[in-house]
């Protein structure tokens, strides 16, 4: 019964909430959930925030895959222009949006789409939003969906397991 009530509350919050990249009254930006997909031994996971700001922590955005034999990732900006595409699961994005600037990362929300095929032939696809942060205290994120960074993943386990070494504002 408790799970049903919790699920109903979550659904009600989602229906009545603002868009993922909008500010919510006094509570910061509401992030989308980090990407986490799994079936059989195939696991695909990715953070919902990264900080290519030159501090040496979470400088690159990458999707972590376990037991994938095929991979495809596309990242689009708010204008739906492709800013990064890769079929190599070891390739990363540095936050550069060539429609804005060719050499420096651009802050904001980006849409990530991922497809992967596992060693068993199982296929997964999903999408999420990643927020690029360049300054530690700007913007501030809502505590409703906590920021998950790439340094929180363990390649042996599907899901964030470690505390982050990065710092951002969470209200």
C-alpha positions, 0 to 999 in steps of 0.5 A: 500500500505504501508503494502505491501511495508513493508512486501516486505522489511521484506521478502527481508531482511529475504531472504538475511539475515544470519542464526539466530545464526550468527553474522551479520556485525557490528550489533550483533547476529540476534535473531529469533522472540519470540514464540507467538501463539494464537487461541480462548482463547489458548495462548502460548508464550516464550522468545527468550533470557534468562540469567541463570547467577545467577543475579536473573532475568530470571534465568529459561526458561519457556513457558507461556500458557493460557487455555492449557489442554495439553502441550509438549515442547522439547528443542534441542541443535545445534547438535539436541540432546534433552536437555530438554523435558516436558509435564508440562507447569509449569516446566522450563529449567535452561539452562543446556545442559547435552551433555556439562555440567551436572550442569552449564548452557551453552551459545548459541542458542537452538531450542524450539518446543511446542505443546499445546491443549486448553480448546476448543480443539484447537491445536497449534504447533510452534518452535523458537530459544532461546539464552542462555546468561551468560554474560551481554555484550557478545554476542551483539544482533542486534536491528532488532529483539529485545530480549524478556525476560520472565519477559516481559509477562503478563499472561492475555495478549498474547504478551510481554507488560512490559519492561525487568529488564534484561540487554544485549547488543543490537546494 
